[in-house]
Amino acid sequence: MKPFNKIRTVVTPLDKINIDTDQIIPKQFLKLVQKSGFGKFLFYNWKYDENNNRKSDFVLNDTKYEGSKILVTGNNFGCGSSREHAVWALQDYGFSVIIAPSFADIFYSNCFKNGVLPIILNEHYVKKLQMQTTAIEIDLENQVIITPDEKIPFEIDVHKKRILLEGLDEIAQTLQFEKEISEYE
């Protein structure tokens, strides 16, 4: 994983609740054997009609959100099955930060394992961010979201913050104890 510190980008608003992992990445696209390549299938059934034409009314088909790295969405994001592919699809599409009032537990954990920052904010701030039309900044080190109008602090577990800041996946975390492991062996 690469280290995470600051991101400055426009926000992609997805004002829906209870978005499950099958909506994020439909099951028919889970055939790839690597973590990349899933982004083109992100929210597939919402992005395309039955003839595979882009739906003009879906937010990810709006060119003003191209290149956005921040998705702001509703309660219970990532619910449903425990498929890690959902995080892979979001990340492969380009999202590095997901902001919501709540996340499904396994999805939330999978975000950290893959270098995606999930931020839990109250609905008041989520609604404000969804209406933001200019770029905002996410500063993980200082745990703050900076908009043109205000600074919004957010909470994050110290360990999870560290693994994102240092870009440590589970293997890299284990290898930090290589000397101790060798001594034990």
Secondary structure, 3 states (H helix, E strand, C coil): CCCCCEEEECEEEECCCCCEHHHHCCHHHCCCCCCCCCHHHCCHHHHECCCCCECCCCHHHCHHHCCCCEEEECCCECECCCCCHHHHHHHHHCCCEEEECCECHHHHHHHHHCCCEEEECCHHHHHHHHCCCCCEEEECCCCEEECCCCEEECCCCHHHHHHHHHCCCHHHHHHCCHHHHHHHC
